[in-house]
């Protein structure tokens, strides 16, 4: 993953829990990086170690860490670093989710070494949509749930994001139902 991901985790921790907790998380994870370069790729293992150590230090599950991070990514990192892209995604939650499959195509122009996930949508209804998440990376479904919750909050919509299919159960990809 790119450094901007790990930097966002650092920002989430330091803003909510302080620099001392971040230093403890880095020490516990064995990640010996003083600062992350946003445009540089890092081994995915670093991100997983940081998430696991954050869970241990803060006293929550890794899923809760990833979920919170997904929301943070949208509401803070996305708005600050990619405001134009976020605004171009649509005028409301439904439009943004329908346009989600095209989002990483634009991101890849900025991050050419990116291995992005693929999103597809189905079952588009007035107040719900199914979002299909395909990725080579495993274990990030709670991060994706947090992303979708963050997108809903970005549009001031109260949404419920339900995992209705998972690779954990032998399926080929995750499907989330987003209802509002």
Buried (B, 14 or more C-beta within 10 A) or exposed (E): BBBBBBBBBBBBBBEEBEEEBBEBBBEBBEBEBEEBEBEEBBEBEBBBBBBBBBBBBBEEEBBBBBBBBBBBBBBBBBBEBBEEEBEEBBEEBBEBBBBBBEBBEEEEEBBEEBEBBEBEBEEEEEEBBBBBBEBEEEBBBBBBBBBBBBBBBBBEBEBEBEBEBBBEEEEEBBBBBBEB
